[in-house]
């Protein structure tokens, strides 16, 4: 099978021509990227929230131990 170097002229690939990609899609910035970015932002927000909760719990535990030491 002969492979063409031109993405819009797939020789021997079968199925006809491929969709012509926009410049953004060729740079991997297609419409799917927005969903990927949103998912990453959601995961980061969740991670930050969990870290803040842990820090708050550790801070509260530290204050509780300081309070018992003073009594």
C-alpha positions in Angstrom: 0.0 0.0 0.0 1.3 3.4 -1.0 1.0 6.2 1.6 0.7 9.7 0.6 2.5 12.5 2.4 -0.4 14.8 1.8 -3.1 14.4 4.5 -5.9 15.4 2.1 -4.9 12.9 -0.6 -4.7 9.5 1.1 -3.6 7.2 -1.7 -4.6 3.6 -1.0 -6.3 4.4 2.2 -9.8 3.5 1.0 -12.9 5.4 2.0 -12.3 8.5 -0.2 -10.7 11.7 0.9 -10.3 12.8 4.4 -11.9 15.8 5.9 -9.8 18.9 5.3 -8.6 20.1 8.7 -8.7 23.7 9.7 -5.5 25.3 10.9 -6.6 25.0 14.5 -7.4 21.3 14.2 -4.1 20.6 12.6 -2.4 22.2 15.6 -4.6 20.0 17.8 -6.7 22.9 19.0 -10.0 21.5 17.6 -13.4 21.9 19.3 -12.6 18.8 21.4 -9.9 20.8 23.2 -12.4 23.0 24.9 -13.9 20.0 26.5 -10.5 18.7 27.6 -9.6 22.0 29.1 -13.0 22.2 31.0 -12.4 18.7 32.3 -8.9 19.6 33.4 -10.2 22.8 35.1 -12.9 20.8 37.0 -10.3 18.2 38.2 -8.0 21.0 39.3 -10.8 22.8 41.2 -11.7 19.5 42.9 -8.1 18.9 43.9 -7.7 22.4 45.3 -10.9 22.0 47.3 -9.7 18.7 48.8 -6.2 20.2 49.6 -7.9 23.2 51.3 -10.1 20.9 53.4 -7.1 18.9 54.5 -5.2 22.0 55.4 -8.1 23.3 57.4 -8.5 20.0 59.2 -4.7 20.0 60.0 -4.9 23.6 61.2 -7.9 22.8 63.4 -6.1 19.8 64.8 -3.1 21.9 65.5 -5.1 24.5 67.3 -6.9 21.9 69.3 -3.6 20.4 70.5 -2.3 23.9 71.3 -5.5 24.6 73.3 -5.1 21.4 75.4 -1.4 22.2 76.1 -2.4 25.6 77.6 -5.0 24.2 79.9 
